[in-house]
């Protein structure tokens, strides 16, 4: 018989609700329980999805409901603690990106998953969506010739925060096409000057230690393709800047959330060649009129297929750790001014090593809210 996977959602905020709607929409997954510390949030999502099993204690939820998958769309600083606890039950997990904020913790997650014979999927839904599949299909069809370079950019957040937030998606999408990263170099600035150890901050939203208001990273992919990743602070966040462009010898492809574009020329010259929007095929079983997001649904569908075949999800735990290596490698290169080769041998946080060499203590925690955190940083820099 075809297996239907029992799913529990641990955390019912915005990301948890988005994941839950996708699992609820898929024919091969059944949401058996929800867990959240806030009753209003828990009940709102439970009522929406008609899930009656609602818990404040995730241990009790797992012991009572015996899920096959537990989704962990929580604050980033909780990913390690909660993932380790859930994996101990021998349950597969779907953890929000980034997998952790520290490589040593991420390594422990992979080790425990292997010991328990369970799978980790890291929630990079964009890489699984129909738009990215259209980009890959066009590339496989030879529409842009030989891939030569990749360029990705964020949404205009303060760069260090943006790198850990939206940069995880950008880099994961780049790696999904260009392959693994072998080395990188980066430049980071604060207030127009090179970063210093005192510029290391505890990021908003539990995103870990970060540095840099503006960051430019040069990336060397293992297959010989070159890339650049930009995180530049804008006056306000602008989602239109969030994209990845793949440049080939005969054309270009561009991926944005829910969109795929093709340029039938190696160079974009306004007025000579126009970008063409590629057709996107919705996944089988997906209802565009329903509440689930297509990329979220495709991510779930890929997880179901992976579990069926006892293989890793495309956005596996190992892939999530590699993305984290790139993120922290960018910080390390920006701090030291050196090229960073991967994999990194020292798994401690590079920014804390940098501070320690300068004789400085760990940075103090600031506000969790991004807006308040940004105001505090502007105040530190003498702008307020």
QUIPEWO-V743536 format. One record per pair of residues at least 24 apart in sequence whose C-alpha atoms are under 7 Angstrom apart, sorted by the first residue. I is the first residue (numbers start at 1). J is the second residue. D is the distance in Angstrom with one decimal. If there is no record, write none. Layout:
i/j/d
I/J/D
I/J/D
This chain:
i/j/d
4/28/4.6
4/29/5.3
4/30/6.8
5/29/4.7
5/30/6.2
5/68/5.8
6/30/5.1
6/31/6.1
6/32/6.1
6/67/4.8
6/68/5.1
6/69/6.4
7/31/4.7
7/32/5.8
7/67/5.3
7/68/6.0
7/69/4.8
7/70/5.8
8/32/5.8
8/33/4.8
8/34/5.7
8/67/6.0
8/69/6.4
8/70/4.8
8/71/6.3
9/33/6.5
9/34/4.9
9/35/6.2
9/70/5.8
9/71/4.9
9/72/6.6
10/34/6.2
10/35/4.9
10/36/6.4
10/58/7.0
10/70/6.8
10/71/5.8
10/72/5.1
10/73/6.8
11/35/5.9
11/36/5.1
11/72/6.5
11/73/5.9
11/74/5.7
12/36/6.0
12/41/6.1
12/42/6.0
12/45/6.8
13/41/6.9
15/73/5.7
16/73/5.1
17/45/6.7
18/292/6.9
19/296/6.4
21/291/6.5
21/292/5.0
22/292/4.9
22/293/6.7
22/296/5.7
22/297/4.7
22/300/6.8
23/300/6.5
25/292/6.6
32/65/6.9
68/92/6.1
69/93/5.4
70/94/6.2
71/95/5.9
72/96/6.1
75/205/6.7
75/206/6.3
76/100/6.6
76/206/5.4
76/207/5.7
77/206/4.9
77/207/6.5
80/105/6.5
84/109/6.2
87/112/6.9
87/113/6.4
90/116/5.4
90/118/6.2
91/118/6.2
92/118/5.1
92/119/5.0
92/120/6.1
93/119/6.5
93/120/5.1
93/121/6.4
94/120/6.1
94/121/4.8
94/122/5.8
94/123/6.5
95/121/6.4
95/122/5.0
95/123/5.9
96/122/5.8
96/123/4.8
97/122/5.8
97/123/5.5
97/124/6.6
97/168/6.9
98/164/7.0
98/168/6.3
98/320/6.9
98/324/6.9
99/320/5.8
99/321/6.8
101/207/6.5
101/208/5.4
102/348/7.0
102/349/6.2
103/347/5.3
103/348/6.6
104/347/5.3
104/348/6.4
106/321/6.3
110/317/6.5
119/312/6.7
120/316/5.7
120/317/4.9
121/313/5.9
121/315/5.7
121/316/4.5
121/317/5.6
122/315/5.5
122/316/5.9
122/317/6.1
122/320/6.0
124/169/6.0
124/315/6.5
125/295/5.4
125/296/5.4
125/299/5.3
126/169/7.0
126/257/6.9
126/295/5.9
127/173/5.3
127/176/7.0
128/295/6.2
128/298/5.8
128/299/5.3
129/294/6.6
129/295/4.0
129/298/5.6
129/299/6.9
130/280/6.0
130/281/6.2
130/282/6.2
130/295/6.7
131/255/6.8
131/258/5.3
131/259/5.2
131/260/5.2
131/280/6.0
132/255/6.5
132/260/7.0
134/260/6.5
134/280/6.1
135/253/6.5
135/255/7.0
135/260/6.1
143/251/6.7
144/248/4.9
144/249/6.2
144/250/4.6
144/251/4.0
144/252/5.7
145/248/5.5
145/249/5.2
145/250/5.0
145/251/6.8
146/248/5.1
146/249/5.3
147/247/6.0
147/248/4.2
147/249/6.6
148/225/5.3
148/226/6.7
148/247/5.8
148/248/5.1
148/249/6.7
149/225/5.5
149/226/4.8
149/227/5.2
149/246/6.1
149/247/5.3
149/248/6.9
150/174/6.9
150/226/6.4
150/227/4.4
150/228/6.5
150/245/5.7
150/246/4.7
150/247/6.1
151/227/5.5
151/228/4.9
151/229/5.9
151/244/5.6
151/245/5.2
151/246/6.7
152/228/6.4
152/229/4.9
152/230/6.3
152/243/5.7
152/244/4.2
152/245/6.4
153/229/5.8
153/230/4.6
153/231/5.9
153/241/6.4
153/242/5.4
153/243/5.8
153/244/6.7
154/230/6.6
154/231/5.4
154/241/6.1
154/242/4.6
155/237/5.5
155/238/5.1
155/239/5.0
155/241/5.3
155/242/5.1
156/231/6.7
156/232/5.5
156/233/4.5
156/234/4.6
156/236/6.7
156/237/4.9
156/238/6.1
157/232/6.9
157/233/5.1
157/234/6.6
157/237/5.9
158/213/5.0
158/214/7.0
158/232/6.8
158/233/4.7
159/212/5.7
159/213/4.7
159/214/5.0
159/215/5.9
159/231/4.8
159/232/5.5
159/233/5.8
160/210/4.9
160/211/5.0
160/212/5.1
160/213/6.3
161/203/5.9
161/207/7.0
161/210/6.4
162/231/6.6
163/231/6.5
163/327/6.9
164/207/6.2
164/327/7.0
168/323/6.6
170/244/6.7
171/323/6.6
172/323/6.3
178/221/6.6
178/225/6.7
179/221/6.4
179/222/6.7
179/223/6.8
180/221/5.8
180/222/5.7
181/219/7.0
181/220/5.9
181/221/4.2
181/222/5.5
182/220/5.8
182/221/5.5
182/222/5.1
182/341/5.9
182/342/5.1
183/219/6.3
183/220/5.2
183/339/6.9
183/340/5.5
183/341/4.2
183/342/5.5
184/217/6.9
184/218/5.6
184/219/4.5
184/220/5.8
184/330/6.9
184/339/5.7
184/340/5.4
184/341/6.6
185/217/5.7
185/218/5.2
185/219/6.7
185/330/6.6
185/333/5.5
185/338/6.6
185/339/4.8
185/340/6.4
186/216/5.6
186/217/4.1
186/218/6.1
186/330/5.6
186/333/5.3
186/334/4.9
187/215/5.7
187/216/5.4
187/217/6.4
187/334/4.8
188/212/5.0
188/214/5.6
188/215/4.4
188/216/6.6
188/334/5.4
189/213/5.8
189/214/5.4
189/215/6.6
190/214/6.7
195/335/7.0
197/354/6.4
197/355/5.4
200/351/6.8
200/363/6.8
201/363/6.0
202/363/6.5
202/364/6.7
202/365/5.4
202/366/6.4
204/367/6.3
204/368/4.5
204/369/5.9
204/370/5.2
204/373/6.0
205/368/4.9
205/369/6.4
205/370/6.8
206/368/6.9
209/351/6.9
211/331/6.8
217/330/6.5
